[in-house]
Amino acid sequence: MTSRHLVDPELVDALDQFPAIQLTAETLKQVRATIQTVFAEHLATVPEFPDIVAAEHHVPGPEGEPDVHVLVYLPTVVKKPLPALLWIHGGGYILGSATEDDITARSLASDIGCAVVSVDYRLAPETPHPGPVEDCYAALKWLYTHANELGVDTTRIAIGGASAGGGLAAALGLLARDRGEVPLVFQFLIFPMLDDRTVTTPDPHPYTGEFIWTAESNRFGWQALLGREPGGPDISPYAAAARAEHLEGLPSTFICVGALDLFLEENIEYARRLLRAGVPTELHVYPGAYHGFNMVINAQVTQAYHRDTLTALKRALSPSSSL
């Protein structure tokens, strides 16, 4: 059943501009190359952020693994010490890079007045779980241990990401809680990819997942990350955060998702469980919005999304945060 009639009118036309992508082991290399080409063309229209200084670092990776490439963005007009956000790019665990999220990272650093460390974690299927989340943990630990030289306040560190980046951020929140080395103040989860069981549910939502990120793409992404079929037993919560049995002790959390997004129900359920576990949680569901709708920057629903996300992040990272 089509859900096009449910799409926000301001988001409909954009659907015809997004190419249909068939993700398979055979097409993955070409899809990655196409995305890089589109990004290179987009660079010509990138706005300037004169208040942000960016630098590259290669930080120690997980034990026995390569260094992790990170991009660090620091505002120059904000008094230090700064709050910080570890940002994790999306792409279904198989696509994307920190460089392709450059505008997002610069915008967050500028709008919030915080340091942003954007992680170039290794992608699946070349690096399946636990490689990607361990890369993110290595970057988080580097941010925490190098806070003084970065001018970062260690009591105001948040983690966040969109789509698969949101899924990795949620898994990273669990990992940081359980290892007890890095205190976190906030989880910033933008339509996060949390639950491999969405692929195998016997009663899928009839109106989600038709556009941008489909059930077929989702299956391929989870297969790549897990190295096996999704939905089975013994999946680690550090791979799929929704698998965690206990959510107590996690930092305050923001979750948002479109009503037509494949991840709608898994996001609502994760928010419900966080609230039941005593975790302060804010949830937004945007009507008529599909996965990645925020790419349509002039739509009113996208403007509402930007207001909600920036307000939540500013509040969480303020010195007197109490979400």
C-alpha positions as CSV (number, residue, x, y, z in Angstrom):
1,M,0.0,0.0,0.0
2,T,1.4,3.4,-1.0
3,S,1.9,6.1,1.6
4,R,2.5,8.9,-0.8
5,H,-0.9,10.5,-0.1
6,L,0.3,10.8,3.6
7,V,3.5,12.7,2.7
8,D,3.6,16.3,3.8
9,P,2.8,18.4,0.7
10,E,6.1,20.3,1.0
11,L,8.0,17.1,1.0
12,V,6.3,15.3,-2.0
13,D,8.2,16.9,-4.9
14,A,11.6,16.0,-3.3
15,L,10.8,12.3,-3.5
16,D,11.1,12.5,-7.3
17,Q,14.6,13.9,-7.0
18,F,16.0,11.1,-4.9
19,P,17.3,8.2,-7.1
20,A,16.0,4.8,-6.3
21,I,18.9,2.8,-4.8
22,Q,19.2,-1.0,-4.8
23,L,21.7,-2.0,-2.1
24,T,23.4,-5.3,-2.7
25,A,26.9,-6.6,-2.3
26,E,27.3,-6.1,-6.1
27,T,26.1,-2.4,-6.1
28,L,27.5,-1.2,-2.9
29,K,30.8,0.1,-4.3
30,Q,29.0,2.0,-7.1
31,V,26.5,3.5,-4.6
32,R,29.4,4.8,-2.5
33,A,31.1,6.3,-5.5
34,T,27.8,8.0,-6.6
35,I,27.3,9.5,-3.1
36,Q,30.9,10.8,-3.1
37,T,30.3,12.4,-6.5
38,V,27.1,14.1,-5.4
39,F,28.9,15.4,-2.3
40,A,31.8,16.8,-4.3
41,E,29.3,18.7,-6.5
42,H,27.5,19.9,-3.4
43,L,30.7,21.5,-2.0
44,A,30.3,24.4,-4.5
45,T,27.3,25.6,-2.5
46,V,28.6,25.0,1.0
47,P,28.1,28.1,3.2
48,E,31.1,29.5,5.1
49,F,31.4,29.3,8.9
50,P,34.0,31.9,9.8
51,D,33.4,31.2,13.5
52,I,34.5,27.6,13.2
53,V,38.0,26.1,13.0
54,A,38.2,22.6,11.8
55,A,41.1,20.1,12.1
56,E,41.8,16.5,11.4
57,H,43.2,14.0,13.9
58,H,44.0,10.3,13.8
59,V,43.3,9.0,17.3
60,P,44.2,5.6,18.9
61,G,41.8,3.0,17.7
62,P,40.5,-0.1,19.6
63,E,43.3,-2.3,20.8
64,G,45.1,-4.0,17.9
65,E,43.1,-2.0,15.3
66,P,43.9,1.0,13.1
67,D,43.8,4.6,14.3
68,V,40.4,6.3,14.0
69,H,40.1,9.4,11.7
70,V,38.1,12.2,13.4
71,L,37.2,15.8,12.3
72,V,37.2,18.3,15.2
73,Y,35.2,21.6,14.9
74,L,35.8,24.3,17.5
75,P,33.9,27.6,17.7
76,T,36.3,30.6,18.0
77,V,33.9,33.1,19.5
78,V,32.6,31.1,22.5
79,K,34.3,31.2,25.9
80,K,36.0,28.0,27.0
81,P,35.6,25.4,28.4
82,L,33.1,24.3,25.7
83,P,30.4,21.6,25.8
84,A,31.1,18.9,23.3
85,L,29.1,16.6,21.0
86,L,30.6,13.4,19.6
87,W,28.8,13.2,16.2
88,I,28.3,9.9,14.3
89,H,27.3,10.0,10.6
90,G,24.6,7.9,9.1
91,G,24.4,5.6,6.1
92,G,22.9,2.3,7.1
93,Y,26.2,1.2,8.7
94,I,27.5,0.7,5.1
95,L,27.7,4.3,3.6
96,G,28.8,7.8,4.5
97,S,31.8,9.5,6.1
98,A,32.6,12.2,8.5
99,T,33.6,14.4,5.6
100,E,30.1,14.1,4.1
101,D,28.6,15.3,7.4
102,D,30.9,18.4,7.3
103,I,28.1,20.9,7.0
104,T,26.1,19.3,9.7
105,A,29.0,19.3,12.1
106,R,29.9,22.9,11.3
107,S,26.3,24.0,11.7
108,L,26.0,22.2,15.1
109,A,29.2,23.7,16.4
110,S,28.1,27.2,15.2
111,D,24.5,27.1,16.3
112,I,25.1,25.4,19.7
113,G,28.5,27.0,20.5
114,C,30.0,23.6,21.2
115,A,33.0,21.5,20.1
116,V,32.0,18.8,17.7
117,V,34.1,15.6,17.1
118,S,32.9,13.8,14.0
119,V,33.9,10.1,13.8
120,D,35.0,8.3,10.6
121,Y,34.2,4.9,11.9
122,R,35.0,1.9,9.7
123,L,32.0,0.7,7.6
124,A,30.4,-2.7,7.2
125,P,30.5,-5.2,5.6
126,E,34.3,-4.7,5.5
127,T,34.3,-4.1,9.2
128,P,31.3,-5.8,10.9
129,H,30.3,-5.3,14.6
130,P,31.9,-4.6,16.9
131,G,34.4,-2.6,14.8
132,P,32.2,0.5,14.1
133,V,31.0,1.0,17.7
134,E,34.5,0.4,19.1
135,D,35.8,3.0,16.7
136,C,33.2,5.4,18.1
137,Y,34.1,4.5,21.7
138,A,37.8,5.1,20.9
139,A,36.9,8.6,19.6
140,L,34.8,9.3,22.6
141,K,37.6,8.3,25.0
142,W,40.1,10.4,23.1
143,L,37.7,13.4,23.4
144,Y,37.4,12.9,27.1
145,T,41.1,12.4,27.8
146,H,42.1,15.3,25.6
147,A,39.4,17.7,26.9
148,N,41.9,20.1,28.4
149,E,43.8,20.7,25.1
150,L,40.5,21.0,23.2
151,G,39.1,23.4,25.8
152,V,36.2,21.0,26.5
153,D,34.2,20.7,29.8
154,T,34.2,17.0,30.6
155,T,30.9,17.4,32.5
156,R,29.1,18.4,29.4
157,I,29.8,15.7,26.7
158,A,26.9,14.5,24.5
159,I,26.8,11.8,21.8
160,G,24.6,11.9,18.8
161,G,24.0,10.9,15.2
162,A,21.4,10.4,12.5
163,S,20.0,7.1,11.2
164,A,22.7,4.5,11.6
165,G,24.7,7.2,13.3
166,G,21.9,7.5,15.8
167,G,21.9,3.7,16.2
168,L,25.6,3.8,16.9
169,A,25.2,6.7,19.3
170,A,22.5,4.7,21.3
171,A,24.8,1.6,21.3
172,L,27.7,3.8,22.4
173,G,25.6,5.2,25.2
174,L,25.1,1.6,26.5
175,L,28.8,0.9,26.1
176,A,29.9,4.0,27.9
177,R,27.4,3.3,30.7
178,D,28.7,-0.2,31.1
179,R,32.4,0.5,31.0
180,G,32.1,3.5,33.3
181,E,35.1,5.5,31.9
182,V,33.4,8.4,30.2
183,P,30.4,10.2,31.8
184,L,27.8,11.4,29.3
185,V,25.2,14.1,29.8
186,F,23.0,13.5,26.7
187,Q,22.0,11.2,23.8
188,F,20.9,13.0,20.6
189,L,19.2,10.4,18.5
190,I,17.9,11.5,15.1
191,F,15.7,8.9,13.5
192,P,18.0,6.2,14.8
193,M,18.5,2.8,13.4
194,L,18.1,0.8,16.6
195,D,16.5,-2.6,16.0
196,D,17.5,-5.4,13.6
197,R,14.1,-7.1,14.4
198,T,12.3,-4.5,12.4
199,V,13.5,-6.5,9.4
200,T,11.7,-9.7,10.5
201,T,8.6,-8.5,12.3
202,P,5.5,-10.5,11.2
203,D,3.3,-7.4,11.3
204,P,5.2,-4.5,9.7
205,H,3.7,-1.0,9.7
206,P,1.7,-0.6,6.5
207,Y,2.7,3.0,5.9
208,T,6.3,3.3,6.8
209,G,9.5,2.6,4.9
210,E,8.3,3.2,1.4
211,F,10.7,6.1,0.7
212,I,14.5,6.7,0.9
213,W,15.3,3.9,3.4
214,T,13.3,0.8,2.7
215,A,12.9,-2.6,4.4
216,E,15.1,-4.1,1.7
217,S,17.9,-1.6,2.3
218,N,17.4,-2.1,6.1
219,R,17.9,-5.8,5.8
220,F,21.1,-5.3,3.7
221,G,22.5,-2.8,6.3
222,W,21.8,-5.1,9.2
223,Q,23.2,-8.1,7.4
224,A,26.4,-6.2,6.7
225,L,26.8,-5.0,10.3
226,L,26.0,-8.3,12.0
227,G,27.6,-10.6,9.5
228,R,24.5,-12.8,9.5
229,E,20.8,-12.6,9.1
230,P,19.1,-10.0,11.3
231,G,16.3,-10.9,13.8
232,G,17.9,-14.0,15.3
233,P,18.9,-14.7,18.8
234,D,22.0,-13.4,20.7
235,I,22.3,-10.1,18.9
236,S,24.5,-7.8,21.0
237,P,22.9,-4.6,22.4
238,Y,26.1,-2.9,21.4
239,A,25.1,-3.7,17.8
240,A,21.4,-3.1,18.1
241,A,20.6,-0.9,21.1
242,A,17.0,-2.0,21.2
243,R,18.2,-5.4,22.2
244,A,19.4,-4.1,25.6
245,E,17.5,-5.6,28.5
246,H,18.1,-2.7,30.9
247,L,18.2,1.0,30.0
248,E,18.5,2.4,33.5
249,G,21.4,4.7,34.0
250,L,21.6,6.1,30.5
251,P,21.9,9.8,29.9
252,S,19.0,12.1,29.1
253,T,17.8,11.4,25.6
254,F,16.2,13.2,22.6
255,I,14.6,11.1,19.9
256,C,12.9,12.3,16.8
257,V,11.5,10.5,13.7
258,G,9.1,11.0,10.8
259,A,5.7,9.3,10.9
260,L,6.4,7.6,7.6
261,D,10.0,6.5,8.5
262,L,10.7,2.8,8.6
263,F,12.2,3.4,12.1
264,L,9.0,4.9,13.5
265,E,7.9,2.1,15.8
266,E,11.3,1.0,17.0
267,N,12.0,4.7,17.9
268,I,8.7,5.1,19.8
269,E,9.3,1.8,21.6
270,Y,12.9,2.8,22.6
271,A,11.6,6.1,23.9
272,R,8.9,4.3,25.9
273,R,11.4,1.9,27.4
274,L,13.7,4.7,28.3
275,L,10.9,6.5,30.1
276,R,10.0,3.3,32.0
277,A,13.6,3.0,33.0
278,G,13.6,6.5,34.6
279,V,15.6,8.2,31.8
280,P,14.5,11.7,31.0
281,T,13.4,11.4,27.4
282,E,12.0,13.8,24.8
283,L,10.3,12.3,21.7
284,H,9.1,14.0,18.6
285,V,7.2,12.4,15.7
286,Y,6.8,14.6,12.6
287,P,3.6,13.9,10.6
288,G,4.0,13.4,6.8
289,A,7.8,13.0,7.1
290,Y,9.8,10.1,5.6
291,H,13.4,9.1,6.5
292,G,15.8,11.9,5.9
293,F,13.1,14.5,5.4
294,N,15.3,17.2,6.9
295,M,17.2,17.3,3.6
296,V,14.2,19.4,2.3
297,I,15.4,22.5,4.2
298,N,12.6,24.9,3.4
299,A,9.7,22.7,4.4
300,Q,7.9,23.9,7.6
301,V,8.2,20.4,9.1
302,T,12.0,20.6,8.6
303,Q,12.0,24.1,10.3
304,A,10.1,22.6,13.2
305,Y,12.6,19.8,13.4
306,H,15.5,22.3,13.5
307,R,13.9,24.3,16.2
308,D,13.2,21.2,18.3
309,T,16.7,19.6,17.9
310,L,18.6,22.8,18.5
311,T,16.5,23.7,21.5
312,A,17.0,20.3,23.1
313,L,20.7,20.2,22.4
314,K,21.3,23.8,23.7
315,R,19.4,23.0,26.9
316,A,21.2,19.7,27.4
317,L,24.7,21.3,27.0
318,S,24.0,24.4,29.0
319,P,25.9,24.6,32.4
320,S,22.7,24.2,34.3
321,S,21.2,21.4,32.1
322,S,18.3,19.4,33.6
323,L,16.4,17.8,30.7
